[in-house]
């Protein structure tokens, strides 16, 4: 075996460990928050040794940042990508809202929307993890504002605020009461903002 093959094999194993641990950390964060993530609990949940996790990440903060990045990847896969083939503006907004509804209804994350959970937890903090959470939320708001602008909204900033607030309220009540009607209500009211354009 050549040195390159050995290096590539280690890198592939490291990448697989990184993905596995980051995904589990993202899942845990929606139920217990990013602060609840520990190397020990991730080792138990993933079967990866503590030393293996620390070799790949180096610190708990790096794991938290990786959890946000993994949540972003999952969000892209389940919410953004399914809507991206739609025409920009109102059709894409409607497709985004439908994809978001399906994302929540199918319990992609066990504790509901990753964005909703982490923005409350990290809204008043500074540091690398808080910055990653803010960037993720800002990307979503920027996307809504851009599509609303294309759809002819006279005030895309306020309309994006309303849509995001309604979706968050639907998610929060769905998680709190376990009543899917609450999720649907939030989505229907958010869709009404788009339909009014």
ABEGO torsion letter per residue (X at the ends): XBAAAAAAAAAAAAAAAAAAAAAAAAAAAAAAEAAABBAAAAAAAAGBBAAAAAAAAGBAAAAAAAAAAAAAAAAAAAAAAAAAABBBEAAAAAAAAAAAAAAAAAGABAAEBAAAAAAAAAAABBEAAAAAAAAAAAAAAAAAAAAAAAAGBABAAAAAAAAAAAAAAAAAAAAAAGBAAAAAAAAAAAAAAAAAX
